[in-house]
Amino acid sequence: YTTYNSEYAAGLFAGLDGATVMNVTVTGYIQRGCASDSGIRGMAGGIAGYVQNSTIRNCRSACRITTVPDKGFVGGIAGSIYGTTTIENCRNDGHITELYGDNSAAGGIVGEMQGGTVKSCINTGKVDCTRAAQNQAGCGGIVGRAFAGTISDCINIGEVYVVGTGYAGGIIGYTEGDGITVRSCYSVGTVTAANGLNAGGICGTTRGGT
């Protein structure tokens, strides 16, 4: 396997490619940011910031995780996932915050999803985007935003809160494209968009997918 080394990614591992991580619990505080004019997005997760073609199973995070000061992807387990990644039977109990929000994402399990599978996961932690702008900014109890992949058999209990014009969803904040599927999931957490719009019990907004 390959571990991803970047000053813009943070977690127990900065990133993973072709790896398997199992039966791990993390606690503490993680903060990742990048200069506002850098054009690079920070990625932060309790287990890893960046995950590609890897498996994370039976893991738990109780970390307070934040990305500042500019655009980023933050999740209780992983900041961003790609390829054939599977995140299974994982739990987040930590508070997740994205402090900028434009074209960014925060999720109880995964911040941004560009492929792979998230299944049988639980989030109890609060997820918030405190300055979310609308440009594809998603805040979700399980996944912040997704363009491809499958989310199944997941439960959100945590509060989801967006300030500004971003999208808030009990399971997923924002989806786009036909490659994303959400099935057999439920949320009982409070979902709030401060502008009174763009909030849904399952999905904040969807532009394709099933």
N, CA, C and O of each residue as an XYZ file, in Angstrom:
840
protein
N       0.837     -1.189      0.000
C       0.000      0.000      0.000
C       0.874      1.242      0.000
O       2.080      1.176      0.236
N       0.236      2.385     -0.272
C       0.935      3.663     -0.285
C       0.257      4.609      0.692
O      -0.967      4.737      0.676
N       1.026      5.270      1.534
C       0.463      6.331      2.359
C       0.712      7.650      1.658
O       1.764      7.868      1.056
N      -0.270      8.520      1.748
C      -0.252      9.781      1.013
C       0.378     10.854      1.884
O      -0.077     11.086      3.003
N       1.401     11.499      1.394
C       2.126     12.494      2.177
C       1.852     13.879      1.630
O       2.323     14.217      0.544
N       1.092     14.695      2.367
C       0.771     16.035      1.908
C       0.552     16.945      3.091
O      -0.084     16.559      4.072
N       1.074     18.149      3.003
C       0.833     19.123      4.059
C      -0.612     19.586      4.067
O      -1.020     20.301      4.983
N      -1.402     19.196      3.063
C      -2.794     19.622      2.985
C      -3.765     18.527      3.411
O      -4.976     18.738      3.351
N      -3.276     17.367      3.837
C      -4.137     16.286      4.304
C      -3.752     15.903      5.722
O      -2.574     15.933      6.078
N      -4.751     15.539      6.541
C      -4.476     15.235      7.945
C      -5.416     14.162      8.460
O      -6.567     14.064      8.035
N      -4.908     13.362      9.378
C      -5.667     12.311     10.042
C      -4.675     11.422     10.754
O      -3.492     11.751     10.838
N      -5.149     10.281     11.275
C      -4.197      9.299     11.786
C      -3.180      8.993     10.693
O      -1.981      8.894     10.951
N      -3.680      8.846      9.469
C      -2.845      8.816      8.264
C      -3.215     10.043      7.432
O      -4.394     10.379      7.325
N      -2.232     10.713      6.847
C      -2.564     11.809      5.933
C      -3.406     11.277      4.788
O      -4.394     11.897      4.397
N      -3.014     10.118      4.245
C      -3.783      9.514      3.168
C      -3.411      8.064      2.966
O      -2.374      7.603      3.444
N      -4.279      7.337      2.244
C      -4.093      5.913      1.995
C      -4.386      5.607      0.532
O      -5.282      6.203     -0.065
N      -3.628      4.675     -0.044
C      -3.889      4.194     -1.392
C      -3.566      2.706     -1.423
O      -2.413      2.315     -1.243
N      -4.577      1.878     -1.648
C      -4.379      0.433     -1.666
C      -4.144     -0.160     -0.298
O      -3.479     -1.190     -0.187
N      -4.663      0.449      0.744
C      -4.411      0.018      2.120
C      -5.673     -0.540      2.761
O      -6.779     -0.325      2.266
N      -5.498     -1.264      3.877
C      -6.608     -1.726      4.714
C      -6.338     -1.294      6.148
O      -5.263     -1.548      6.691
N      -7.321     -0.641      6.758
C      -7.232     -0.226      8.155
C      -8.441     -0.799      8.878
O      -9.577     -0.581      8.457
N      -8.205     -1.535      9.968
C      -9.288     -2.194     10.680
C      -9.128     -2.032     12.189
O      -8.013     -1.953     12.704
N     -10.269     -1.984     12.890
C     -10.311     -2.078     14.356
C      -9.460     -1.011     15.043
O      -8.683     -1.304     15.952
N      -9.625      0.232     14.587
C      -8.859      1.348     15.139
C      -9.822      2.370     15.740
O     -10.865      2.664     15.157
N      -9.467      2.909     16.909
C     -10.210      3.998     17.536
C      -9.289      5.190     17.707
O      -8.167      5.049     18.192
N      -9.764      6.377     17.308
C      -8.961      7.587     17.441
C      -9.735      8.634     18.245
O     -10.956      8.748     18.135
N      -8.999      9.388     19.052
C      -9.574     10.493     19.806
C      -8.619     11.681     19.708
O      -7.467     11.525     19.304
N      -9.103     12.871     20.081
C      -8.232     14.041     20.087
C      -8.776     15.159     19.223
O      -9.989     15.320     19.092
N      -7.860     15.944     18.622
C      -8.230     17.117     17.832
C      -7.383     17.155     16.568
O      -6.161     17.016     16.622
N      -8.049     17.347     15.419
C      -7.367     17.433     14.137
C      -7.799     18.717     13.453
O      -8.991     19.002     13.344
N      -6.822     19.493     12.991
C      -7.125     20.704     12.235
C      -6.239     20.752     11.010
O      -5.031     20.534     11.095
N      -6.851     21.042      9.858
C      -6.078     21.117      8.628
C      -6.545     22.329      7.840
O      -7.746     22.564      7.707
N      -5.605     23.093      7.322
C      -5.959     24.254      6.527
C      -4.912     24.522      5.469
O      -3.858     23.887      5.440
N      -5.217     25.477      4.597
C      -4.261     25.920      3.588
C      -4.540     27.378      3.286
O      -5.620     27.889      3.580
N      -3.588     28.025      2.713
C      -3.733     29.455      2.434
C      -4.918     29.718      1.528
O      -5.183     28.947      0.605
N      -5.630     30.800      1.784
C      -6.849     31.088      1.047
C      -6.609     31.299     -0.438
O      -7.531     31.127     -1.236
N      -5.393     31.666     -0.832
C      -5.096     31.905     -2.245
C      -4.316     30.753     -2.883
O      -3.799     30.901     -3.991
N      -4.224     29.618     -2.204
C      -3.394     28.525     -2.703
C      -4.069     27.721     -3.805
O      -3.389     27.099     -4.620
N      -5.409     27.726     -3.840
C      -6.119     26.919     -4.820
C      -6.149     25.447     -4.465
O      -6.644     24.639     -5.251
N      -5.634     25.074     -3.302
C      -5.595     23.677     -2.860
C      -6.530     23.513     -1.673
O      -6.581     24.370     -0.790
N      -7.270     22.409     -1.656
C      -8.233     22.186     -0.587
C      -7.637     21.268      0.477
O      -7.021     20.250      0.162
N      -7.830     21.643      1.740
C      -7.411     20.779      2.829
C      -8.349     19.588      2.959
O      -9.546     19.705      2.697
N      -7.809     18.439      3.365
C      -8.595     17.224      3.571
C      -8.276     16.678      4.946
O      -7.106     16.483      5.276
N      -9.297     16.425      5.759
C      -9.058     15.939      7.108
C     -10.083     14.885      7.487
O     -11.272     15.032      7.205
N      -9.615     13.820      8.128
C     -10.497     12.756      8.611
C      -9.887     12.087      9.822
O      -8.669     12.116      9.998
N     -10.706     11.491     10.651
C     -10.200     10.826     11.841
C      -9.212      9.720     11.528
O      -8.206      9.568     12.221
N      -9.492      8.945     10.487
C      -8.561      7.892     10.065
C      -7.614      8.416      8.991
O      -6.404      8.217      9.093
N      -8.138      9.081      7.965
C      -7.267      9.603      6.906
C      -7.920     10.785      6.200
O      -9.143     10.855      6.080
N      -7.088     11.708      5.735
C      -7.592     12.833      4.981
C      -7.978     12.450      3.559
O      -9.019     12.875      3.059
N      -7.141     11.649      2.910
C      -7.322     11.244      1.505
C      -7.297      9.723      1.445
O      -6.380      9.096      1.976
N      -8.306      9.121      0.796
C      -8.369      7.652      0.728
C      -8.726      7.231     -0.688
O      -9.736      7.668     -1.239
N      -7.894      6.380     -1.272
C      -8.130      5.875     -2.626
C      -7.926      4.371     -2.658
O      -6.923      3.865     -2.155
N      -8.882      3.649     -3.254
C      -8.770      2.201     -3.469
C      -8.359      1.468     -2.190
O      -7.499      0.587     -2.223
N      -8.970      1.831     -1.077
C      -8.604      1.275      0.223
C      -9.845      0.838      0.986
O     -10.970      1.144      0.592
N      -9.628      0.121      2.082
C     -10.715     -0.331      2.945
C     -10.486      0.155      4.370
O      -9.402     -0.016      4.929
N     -11.510      0.758      4.947
C     -11.501      1.141      6.369
C     -12.701      0.457      6.998
O     -13.842      0.717      6.616
N     -12.444     -0.416      7.962
C     -13.518     -1.246      8.519
C     -13.411     -1.298     10.049
O     -12.317     -1.366     10.610
N     -14.555     -1.265     10.693
C     -14.641     -1.409     12.157
C     -13.796     -0.365     12.874
O     -13.088     -0.680     13.831
N     -13.873      0.873     12.411
C     -13.104      1.949     13.036
C     -14.041      2.985     13.654
O     -15.193      3.130     13.244
N     -13.517      3.702     14.652
C     -14.321      4.712     15.346
C     -13.474      5.953     15.573
O     -12.290      5.870     15.898
N     -14.112      7.111     15.394
C     -13.463      8.384     15.705
C     -14.303      9.163     16.702
O     -15.524      9.266     16.577
N     -13.612      9.707     17.697
C     -14.234     10.646     18.634
C     -13.466     11.957     18.601
O     -13.416     12.683     19.593
N     -12.865     12.256     17.450
C     -12.041     13.456     17.294
C     -12.889     14.688     16.990
O     -13.930     14.602     16.339
N     -12.424     15.824     17.472
C     -12.930     17.126     17.018
C     -12.103     17.470     15.789
O     -10.885     17.620     15.884
N     -12.764     17.599     14.610
C     -12.032     17.774     13.357
C     -12.511     19.038     12.658
O     -13.712     19.260     12.503
N     -11.551     19.869     12.238
C     -11.865     21.150     11.629
C     -10.937     21.407     10.441
O      -9.754     21.073     10.497
N     -11.470     22.000      9.364
C     -10.614     22.517      8.304
C     -10.746     24.032      8.267
O     -11.857     24.563      8.241
N      -9.620     24.723      8.265
C      -9.565     26.185      8.226
C      -8.320     26.588      7.429
O      -7.424     25.762      7.256
N      -8.233     27.834      6.936
C      -9.311     28.815      6.927
C     -10.108     28.779      5.635
O     -11.094     29.502      5.495
N      -9.695     27.951      4.695
C     -10.308     28.003      3.368
C     -10.777     26.629      2.951
O     -10.676     25.666      3.712
N     -11.280     26.547      1.765
C     -11.979     25.411      1.181
C     -11.366     24.056      1.547
O     -10.152     23.870      1.472
N     -12.234     23.110      1.948
C     -11.710     21.812      2.301
C     -12.789     20.755      2.421
O     -13.981     21.042      2.312
N     -12.343     19.511      2.651
C     -13.221     18.370      2.819
C     -12.886     17.717      4.152
O     -11.730     17.380      4.410
N     -13.886     17.539      4.992
C     -13.642     17.016      6.321
C     -14.705     15.991      6.684
O     -15.897     16.222      6.481
N     -14.264     14.852      7.225
C     -15.186     13.796      7.637
C     -14.714     13.115      8.901
O     -13.524     13.132      9.217
N     -15.635     12.522      9.618
C     -15.274     11.849     10.863
C     -14.311     10.700     10.659
O     -13.457     10.448     11.509
N     -14.435     10.001      9.544
C     -13.527      8.891      9.221
C     -12.556      9.280      8.114
O     -11.356      9.035      8.238
N     -13.057      9.889      7.022
C     -12.196     10.259      5.894
C     -12.614     11.609      5.324
O     -13.802     11.922      5.250
N     -11.627     12.403      4.921
C     -11.922     13.682      4.301
C     -12.465     13.536      2.892
O     -13.504     14.111      2.567
N     -11.768     12.762      2.038
C     -12.191     12.507      0.662
C     -11.906     11.059      0.310
O     -10.863     10.521      0.683
N     -12.844     10.411     -0.420
C     -12.601      9.034     -0.859
C     -12.788      8.923     -2.368
O     -13.600      9.628     -2.967
N     -12.003      8.004     -2.973
C     -11.959      7.848     -4.430
C     -11.864      6.370     -4.800
O     -11.541      5.519     -3.971
N     -12.156      6.095     -6.068
C     -11.929      4.760     -6.616
C     -12.819      3.709     -5.991
O     -14.030      3.893     -5.873
N     -12.202      2.592     -5.587
C     -12.933      1.438     -5.049
C     -12.943      1.415     -3.529
O     -13.171      0.363     -2.931
N     -12.708      2.522     -2.913
C     -12.655      2.585     -1.448
C     -13.951      2.087     -0.812
O     -15.046      2.393     -1.284
N     -13.809      1.313      0.269
C     -14.947      0.878      1.071
C     -14.751      1.328      2.519
O     -13.712      1.068      3.126
N     -15.752      2.000      3.057
C     -15.771      2.339      4.480
C     -16.976      1.630      5.076
O     -18.121      1.917      4.726
N     -16.699      0.696      5.985
C     -17.745     -0.206      6.459
C     -17.716     -0.338      7.976
O     -16.654     -0.441      8.590
N     -18.911     -0.332      8.563
C     -19.078     -0.553      9.995
C     -18.207      0.389     10.823
O     -17.544     -0.026     11.773
N     -18.224      1.662     10.442
C     -17.451      2.669     11.165
C     -18.400      3.635     11.867
O     -19.573      3.749     11.511
N     -17.866      4.327     12.870
C     -18.692      5.222     13.694
C     -17.927      6.503     13.997
O     -16.734      6.483     14.299
N     -18.647      7.613     13.907
C     -18.081      8.891     14.342
C     -18.927      9.475     15.464
O     -20.149      9.574     15.356
N     -18.243      9.864     16.557
C     -18.896     10.528     17.679
C     -18.350     11.938     17.888
O     -18.728     12.611     18.847
N     -17.465     12.390     17.002
C     -16.818     13.685     17.167
C     -17.530     14.803     16.432
O     -18.337     14.554     15.537
N     -17.229     16.035     16.812
C     -17.791     17.240     16.199
C     -16.979     17.586     14.949
O     -15.758     17.724     15.018
N     -17.661     17.726     13.803
C     -17.009     17.964     12.522
C     -17.377     19.362     12.035
O     -18.558     19.708     11.981
N     -16.366     20.179     11.676
C     -16.633     21.549     11.244
C     -15.827     21.904     10.004
O     -14.622     21.661      9.938
N     -16.510     22.481      9.022
C     -15.867     23.105      7.863
C     -16.093     24.612      7.998
O     -17.233     25.075      8.009
N     -15.004     25.370      8.100
C     -15.122     26.779      8.464
C     -15.213     27.738      7.283
O     -15.398     28.938      7.487
N     -15.088     27.248      6.070
C     -15.250     28.149      4.923
C     -16.488     27.761      4.122
O     -17.485     28.482      4.147
N     -16.442     26.654      3.427
C     -17.639     26.105      2.852
C     -17.845     26.251      1.357
O     -18.558     25.423      0.790
N     -17.277     27.240      0.668
C     -17.507     27.386     -0.759
C     -16.918     26.200     -1.509
O     -15.710     25.968     -1.464
N     -17.779     25.445     -2.203
C     -17.319     24.280     -2.963
C     -16.597     23.279     -2.062
O     -15.641     22.626     -2.482
N     -17.066     23.169     -0.820
C     -16.436     22.309      0.165
C     -17.452     21.341      0.748
O     -18.623     21.364      0.368
N     -17.008     20.481      1.677
C     -17.919     19.473      2.195
C     -17.513     19.013      3.584
O     -16.328     18.913      3.901
N     -18.528     18.731      4.414
C     -18.320     18.166      5.744
C     -19.331     17.053      5.963
O     -20.521     17.232      5.704
N     -18.861     15.898      6.442
C     -19.751     14.768      6.692
C     -19.384     14.026      7.951
O     -18.221     14.012      8.354
N     -20.363     13.409      8.573
C     -20.094     12.652      9.789
C     -19.139     11.490      9.562
O     -18.359     11.149     10.451
N     -19.191     10.879      8.385
C     -18.281      9.777      8.045
C     -17.282     10.203      6.974
O     -16.079     10.000      7.140
N     -17.768     10.799      5.867
C     -16.907     11.204      4.748
C     -17.264     12.628      4.336
O     -18.440     12.989      4.280
N     -16.241     13.435      4.047
C     -16.489     14.783      3.552
C     -16.941     14.778      2.098
O     -18.075     15.152      1.798
N     -16.067     14.359      1.201
C     -16.395     14.287     -0.222
C     -16.199     12.872     -0.739
O     -15.227     12.198     -0.399
N     -17.150     12.429     -1.578
C     -17.132     11.071     -2.125
C     -17.082     11.148     -3.644
O     -17.995     11.678     -4.277
N     -15.999     10.610     -4.232
C     -15.836     10.587     -5.686
C     -15.874      9.155     -6.215
O     -15.435      8.890     -7.334
N     -16.393      8.249     -5.419
C     -16.469      6.839     -5.781
C     -16.404      5.990     -4.530
O     -16.183      6.499     -3.431
N     -16.601      4.671     -4.706
C     -16.497      3.769     -3.568
C     -17.822      3.538     -2.868
O     -18.888      3.843     -3.402
N     -17.734      2.984     -1.644
C     -18.911      2.568     -0.883
C     -18.771      2.963      0.578
O     -17.716      2.787      1.187
N     -19.850      3.498      1.124
C     -19.954      3.735      2.563
C     -21.154      2.938      3.048
O     -22.280      3.190      2.619
N     -20.922      1.976      3.942
C     -22.044      1.137      4.353
C     -21.958      0.765      5.839
O     -20.881      0.612      6.417
N     -23.146      0.630      6.417
C     -23.292      0.193      7.816
C     -22.501      1.083      8.769
O     -21.836      0.598      9.684
N     -22.585      2.393      8.539
C     -21.876      3.354      9.385
C     -22.867      4.188     10.191
O     -24.021      4.359      9.799
N     -22.393      4.703     11.324
C     -23.230      5.501     12.221
C     -22.511      6.796     12.561
O     -21.316      6.798     12.859
N     -23.252      7.898     12.514
C     -22.735      9.172     13.005
C     -23.621      9.693     14.124
O     -24.843      9.763     13.987
N     -22.986     10.059     15.241
C     -23.707     10.701     16.340
C     -23.213     12.126     16.578
O     -23.808     12.862     17.365
N     -22.137     12.521     15.910
C     -21.529     13.824     16.148
C     -22.200     14.941     15.375
O     -22.822     14.699     14.341
N     -22.078     16.163     15.870
C     -22.589     17.332     15.162
C     -21.706     17.612     13.954
O     -20.482     17.505     14.024
N     -22.354     17.975     12.833
C     -21.642     18.346     11.608
C     -22.101     19.737     11.211
O     -23.295     19.965     11.022
N     -21.160     20.675     11.082
C     -21.580     22.024     10.701
C     -20.615     22.676      9.717
O     -19.407     22.437      9.728
N     -21.208     23.507      8.869
C     -20.467     24.378      7.968
C     -20.821     25.792      8.388
O     -21.956     26.231      8.201
N     -19.864     26.504      8.950
C     -20.206     27.750      9.628
C     -20.179     28.987      8.734
O     -20.634     30.055      9.142
N     -19.647     28.849      7.512
C     -19.692     29.963      6.559
C     -19.924     29.413      5.164
O     -19.209     29.770      4.228
N     -20.912     28.550      5.019
C     -21.083     27.807      3.768
C     -21.660     28.666      2.654
O     -22.720     29.272      2.814
N     -20.962     28.717      1.526
C     -21.494     29.331      0.315
C     -22.094     28.233     -0.554
O     -21.778     27.057     -0.376
N     -22.946     28.606     -1.480
C     -23.779     27.627     -2.160
C     -23.061     26.798     -3.210
O     -23.571     25.739     -3.578
N     -21.944     27.202     -3.698
C     -21.285     26.557     -4.825
C     -20.888     25.119     -4.494
O     -19.733     24.849     -4.165
N     -21.856     24.195     -4.582
C     -21.652     22.764     -4.342
C     -21.211     22.464     -2.911
O     -20.657     21.393     -2.661
N     -21.440     23.375     -1.966
C     -21.065     23.132     -0.576
C     -22.100     22.222      0.078
O     -23.289     22.541      0.094
N     -21.647     21.085      0.620
C     -22.556     20.122      1.218
C     -22.172     19.766      2.633
O     -20.991     19.644      2.959
N     -23.177     19.599      3.474
C     -22.974     19.238      4.875
C     -23.961     18.119      5.188
O     -25.172     18.337      5.146
N     -23.460     16.919      5.503
C     -24.345     15.773      5.688
C     -23.999     14.933      6.906
O     -22.851     14.892      7.348
N     -25.001     14.273      7.434
C     -24.778     13.417      8.597
C     -23.856     12.246      8.316
O     -23.129     11.801      9.205
N     -23.876     11.739      7.085
C     -22.974     10.648      6.693
C     -21.931     11.135      5.694
O     -20.734     10.962      5.924
N     -22.366     11.745      4.585
C     -21.451     12.252      3.555
C     -21.803     13.701      3.250
O     -22.977     14.048      3.121
N     -20.784     14.543      3.135
C     -21.026     15.945      2.824
C     -21.533     16.152      1.414
O     -22.582     16.765      1.215
N     -20.799     15.646      0.428
C     -21.254     15.708     -0.954
C     -20.683     14.525     -1.716
O     -19.635     13.987     -1.359
N     -21.403     14.119     -2.794
C     -20.974     12.950     -3.547
C     -21.253     13.135     -5.027
O     -22.266     13.710     -5.425
N     -20.316     12.627     -5.838
C     -20.457     12.638     -7.285
C     -20.512     11.221     -7.848
O     -20.919     11.031     -8.994
N     -20.112     10.230     -7.067
C     -20.174      8.826     -7.478
C     -20.052      7.956     -6.243
O     -19.453      8.356     -5.245
N     -20.638      6.733     -6.318
C     -20.511      5.796     -5.221
C     -21.851      5.407     -4.628
O     -22.903      5.851     -5.087
N     -21.798      4.559     -3.588
C     -22.996      4.030     -2.947
C     -22.926      4.239     -1.437
O     -21.907      3.967     -0.803
N     -24.024      4.725     -0.880
C     -24.180      4.882      0.566
C     -25.344      3.997      0.976
O     -26.460      4.187      0.493
N     -25.103      3.023      1.869
C     -26.179      2.101      2.218
C     -26.135      1.725      3.698
O     -25.072      1.666      4.317
N     -27.334      1.474      4.244
C     -27.490      0.941      5.603
C     -26.787      1.796      6.643
O     -26.178      1.274      7.577
N     -26.872      3.112      6.479
C     -26.218      4.039      7.405
C     -27.250      4.784      8.252
O     -28.399      4.957      7.846
N     -26.818      5.221      9.431
C     -27.688      5.907     10.377
C     -27.019      7.194     10.833
O     -25.843      7.204     11.196
N     -27.783      8.278     10.809
C     -27.300      9.530     11.397
C     -28.182      9.935     12.564
O     -29.407      9.990     12.449
N     -27.537     10.218     13.696
C     -28.223     10.701     14.886
C     -27.808     12.137     15.186
O     -28.492     12.840     15.930
N     -26.706     12.570     14.617
C     -26.139     13.874     14.932
C     -26.856     15.032     14.257
O     -27.548     14.853     13.256
N     -26.679     16.226     14.823
C     -27.221     17.448     14.256
C     -26.395     17.878     13.046
O     -25.169     17.758     13.049
N     -27.078     18.385     12.005
C     -26.417     18.918     10.813
C     -26.855     20.369     10.663
O     -28.049     20.668     10.635
N     -25.880     21.263     10.566
C     -26.206     22.690     10.580
C     -25.352     23.444      9.571
O     -24.130     23.298      9.545
N     -26.010     24.257      8.735
C     -25.313     25.053      7.730
C     -25.666     26.522      7.896
O     -26.841     26.882      7.980
N     -24.636     27.376      7.943
C     -24.828     28.823      7.894
C     -24.557     29.272      6.466
O     -23.607     28.802      5.840
N     -25.378     30.176      5.944
C     -25.201     30.635      4.574
C     -26.132     29.907      3.634
O     -27.254     29.572      4.013
N     -25.689     29.655      2.411
C     -26.562     29.081      1.391
C     -26.102     27.709      0.931
O     -26.417     27.304     -0.188
N     -25.369     26.985      1.761
C     -24.973     25.628      1.437
C     -26.142     24.667      1.626
O     -27.248     25.085      1.967
N     -25.889     23.367      1.402
C     -26.928     22.343      1.445
C     -26.711     21.425      2.640
O     -25.597     20.955      2.873
N     -27.779     21.170      3.397
C     -27.699     20.329      4.588
C     -28.638     19.140      4.450
O     -29.811     19.302      4.112
N     -28.111     17.927      4.715
C     -28.941     16.728      4.637
C     -28.641     15.765      5.766
O     -27.501     15.675      6.221
N     -29.651     15.047      6.221
C     -29.449     14.088      7.300
C     -28.489     12.973      6.934
O     -27.749     12.487      7.789
N     -28.491     12.561      5.677
C     -27.544     11.549      5.194
C     -26.478     12.184      4.315
O     -25.287     11.947      4.515
N     -26.896     12.994      3.337
C     -25.939     13.596      2.410
C     -26.373     15.028      2.083
O     -27.558     15.293      1.875
N     -25.414     15.937      2.040
C     -25.750     17.326      1.788
C     -26.013     17.641      0.334
O     -26.986     18.324      0.013
N     -25.152     17.149     -0.561
C     -25.221     17.535     -1.980
C     -24.818     16.351     -2.842
O     -23.797     15.712     -2.586
N     -25.616     16.054     -3.865
C     -25.237     15.030     -4.840
C     -25.364     15.599     -6.242
O     -26.216     16.448     -6.506
N     -24.513     15.128     -7.132
C     -24.578     15.550     -8.527
C     -24.130     14.412     -9.416
O     -23.114     13.770     -9.150
N     -24.897     14.156    -10.488
C     -24.556     13.092    -11.424
C     -25.370     11.837    -11.156
O     -26.001     11.707    -10.107
N     -25.353     10.910    -12.115
C     -26.140      9.688    -12.031
C     -25.395      8.533    -11.372
O     -25.934      7.430    -11.274
N     -24.183      8.764    -10.926
C     -23.384      7.671    -10.382
C     -23.472      7.494     -8.888
O     -22.685      6.736     -8.322
N     -24.409      8.169     -8.215
C     -24.506      8.079     -6.765
C     -25.820      7.411     -6.361
O     -26.883      7.771     -6.867
N     -25.746      6.440     -5.452
C     -26.923      5.733     -4.952
C     -26.962      5.802     -3.431
O     -25.954      5.561     -2.766
N     -28.125      6.132     -2.885
C     -28.352      6.114     -1.434
C     -29.516      5.172     -1.164
O     -30.600      5.354     -1.719
N     -29.304      4.163     -0.314
C     -30.389      3.230     -0.032
C     -30.313      2.726      1.414
O     -29.240      2.610      2.006
N     -31.500      2.432      1.951
C     -31.656      1.819      3.280
C     -30.924      2.597      4.367
O     -30.280      2.013      5.238
N     -31.032      3.926      4.304
C     -30.425      4.787      5.320
C     -31.516      5.582      6.027
O     -32.576      5.832      5.452
N     -31.259      5.980      7.273
C     -32.190      6.891      7.925
C     -31.457      7.837      8.857
O     -30.357      7.562      9.337
N     -32.122      8.977      9.095
C     -31.564     10.003      9.970
C     -32.637     10.497     10.927
O     -33.779     10.729     10.532
N     -32.257     10.656     12.191
C     -33.154     11.235     13.191
C     -32.548     12.510     13.779
O     -33.102     13.091     14.712
N     -31.431     12.934     13.241
C     -30.785     14.160     13.712
C     -31.487     15.398     13.165
O     -32.087     15.357     12.091
N     -31.407     16.501     13.912
C     -31.953     17.775     13.457
C     -31.114     18.307     12.301
O     -29.887     18.338     12.382
N     -31.777     18.727     11.223
C     -31.094     19.261     10.043
C     -31.567     20.697      9.831
O     -32.764     20.949      9.693
N     -30.608     21.647      9.807
C     -30.963     23.055      9.708
C     -30.093     23.762      8.690
O     -28.870     23.623      8.701
N     -30.729     24.524      7.807
C     -30.032     25.478      6.949
C     -30.479     26.856      7.418
O     -31.673     27.152      7.416
N     -29.540     27.694      7.817
C     -29.877     28.954      8.472
C     -30.707     29.881      7.596
O     -31.426     30.737      8.112
N     -30.619     29.723      6.272
C     -31.403     30.584      5.387
C     -32.828     30.074      5.193
O     -33.621     30.682      4.475
N     -33.148     28.946      5.841
C     -34.484     28.387      5.729
C     -34.713     27.558      4.485
O     -35.820     27.060      4.275
N     -33.695     27.396      3.655
C     -33.782     26.636      2.408
C     -32.711     25.549      2.402
O     -31.882     25.476      3.309
N     -32.736     24.702      1.364
C     -31.624     23.775      1.090
C     -31.373     22.768      2.203
O     -30.227     22.368      2.413
N     -32.412     22.345      2.922
C     -32.255     21.345      3.968
C     -33.216     20.196      3.723
O     -34.367     20.410      3.341
N     -32.738     18.960      3.946
C     -33.588     17.790      3.776
C     -33.267     16.718      4.783
O     -32.122     16.596      5.218
N     -34.265     15.933      5.163
C     -34.055     14.873      6.142
C     -33.069     13.823      5.673
O     -32.321     13.269      6.479
N     -33.057     13.540      4.362
C     -32.098     12.595      3.778
C     -31.047     13.330      2.971
O     -29.852     13.127      3.188
N     -31.466     14.184      2.040
C     -30.540     14.881      1.147
C     -30.877     16.369      1.065
O     -32.043     16.738      0.929
N     -29.856     17.220      1.147
C     -30.095     18.644      1.028
C     -30.507     19.038     -0.366
O     -31.447     19.816     -0.535
N     -29.828     18.522     -1.370
C     -30.235     18.714     -2.759
C     -29.641     17.585     -3.587
O     -28.592     17.040     -3.245
N     -30.316     17.235     -4.676
C     -29.804     16.194     -5.550
C     -29.944     16.637     -6.998
O     -30.992     17.137     -7.409
N     -28.885     16.449     -7.761
C     -28.873     16.748     -9.199
C     -28.463     15.495     -9.946
O     -27.403     15.420    -10.566
N     -29.356     14.504     -9.861
C     -29.076     13.190    -10.423
C     -28.919     12.169     -9.319
O     -29.006     12.507     -8.139
N     -28.691     10.934     -9.690
C     -28.516      9.857     -8.717
C     -29.847      9.235     -8.331
O     -30.907      9.678     -8.773
N     -29.774      8.178     -7.482
C     -30.981      7.459     -7.065
C     -30.979      7.249     -5.562
O     -31.915      6.660     -5.020
